[in-house]
Amino acid sequence: MNASLIPAINFDLHASEQRVPEEIRANLLESPGFGQVFTDHMVSLRWSTDRGWHDGKLEPYGPLVLDPATAVLHYSQEIFEGLKAYRQDAGPIVAFRPYANAARFRRSAARMAMPELPEEAFVQAIELLVSHDREWVPANSEQSLYLRPFMIATTAALGVGRPAASYLFLVIASPSGSVFAGSGLRAVSVWLAEGYTRAAPGGTGEAKTGGNYAASFLGQQQAIDNGCDQVVWLDAVEHRWVEEMGGMNLFFVYGSGQDARLLTPPLTGSLLPGITRDSLLTLAPDLGIPVSEEAISVEQWRAGCESGEITEVFACGTAAVITPVGEVKGATGSWTIGDGQPGPVAMRLREQLLGIQFGRLPDPHGWVHKIA
Ligand SMILES: *Cc1c(COP(=O)(O)O)cnc(C)c1O
């Protein structure tokens, strides 16, 4: 169906009468951390088999009341997104590529047998929340308002013969510094998950669903127990092909200076298709850095660092933008990448991406979406 034929969803406005007072908000915005402080409102929208999308609202942020038999609590039928709104230096508040998140949310819904929210409605919900809570978008550069749209199965019944018949879509917002704030931009150390897997062929690895995270916490804990910051996931079949780092995609830099080129593992179905990954695959060639999507094994990673052919490795995602990787450890050995410090290609791409997001650089690909 032509998108223009889909009627816009109506959201009733129930503005909060107990907004956080201005001085307290200003205090919270000084150092918000990541995902700990929430704005005054949330947006909600329901879906049921008989009514489709209905009951759209902007309402005060607050707890949900759920029947203990609610499907999501038992069978994890849940999907989410993560994107940011920025207060640009010149004034407007913008979101970065919200239609890309909307499209991925639909693909995640399809994989999890959930209803697909029209992309316009997804963006409409975000715009509504950000415009009502605009004073929560930090003015401080490098801080932003992290948006978390998500959907849960709300049918209260324990039968598992079919997907749930009712769902709740919500958007909440959290003023945030970088996820790794406090560590500055130091390079992280990673642990190779040789015993656990995050996602397998035919599984849910390319859907943004909470269950993938539930399955990954023990591997992340093992990384910490081994003195590392983050876990790196390998493919589920041969346990040798590099997939992702925690909740971020990975890039490998070969060569340096004029000869630098980038490699990132291909989207085989078990990797999450990151929007930051996709953006860098476009931005790097703009800067004269060639890119390729090719599989890389643990042995190739190690040999490449030992020969000096691989000069940098970094991870990327919405929350932390770009995080350099300095050191790799695994059951069978450890090695350092370059000099173990953040490298020039990672830093240049990071500046470029942040420059576009904060409006300090031109936006040739039309990624920035003006909200208010
Ligand atoms: C969200 C996510 C990413 C990064 O995606 P972005 O769209 O760049 O934020 C990477 N890996 C996993 C597992 C994720 O959940």
The ligand as an SDF file (V2000), in Angstrom:
LIG
                    3D

 15 15  0  0  0  0  0  0  0  0999 V2000
   21.7320   -1.9660   18.4300 C   0  0  0  0  0  0  0  0  0  0  0  0
   22.8490   -2.9100   18.2230 C   0  0  0  0  0  0  0  0  0  0  0  0
   23.9830   -2.5800   17.4470 C   0  0  0  0  0  0  0  0  0  0  0  0
   24.2570   -1.2070   16.8980 C   0  0  0  0  0  0  0  0  0  0  0  0
   23.2510   -0.6890   16.0910 O   0  0  0  0  0  0  0  0  0  0  0  0
   23.1700    0.8760   15.8350 P   0  0  0  0  0  0  0  0  0  0  0  0
   21.9670    1.0120   14.9610 O   0  0  0  0  0  0  0  0  0  0  0  0
   24.4050    1.2980   15.1800 O   0  0  0  0  0  0  0  0  0  0  0  0
   23.0000    1.5230   17.1750 O   0  0  0  0  0  0  0  0  0  0  0  0
   24.9310   -3.5640   17.2280 C   0  0  0  0  0  0  0  0  0  0  0  0
   24.8000   -4.7870   17.7570 N   0  0  0  0  0  0  0  0  0  0  0  0
   23.7460   -5.1450   18.5210 C   0  0  0  0  0  0  0  0  0  0  0  0
   23.6710   -6.5140   19.0790 C   0  0  0  0  0  0  0  0  0  0  0  0
   22.7390   -4.2170   18.7900 C   0  0  0  0  0  0  0  0  0  0  0  0
   21.7080   -4.5650   19.5600 O   0  0  0  0  0  0  0  0  0  0  0  0
  1  2  1  0
  2  3  1  0
  2 14  2  0
  3  4  1  0
  3 10  2  0
  4  5  1  0
  5  6  1  0
  6  7  2  0
  6  8  1  0
  6  9  1  0
 10 11  1  0
 11 12  2  0
 12 13  1  0
 12 14  1  0
 14 15  1  0
M  END
$$$$
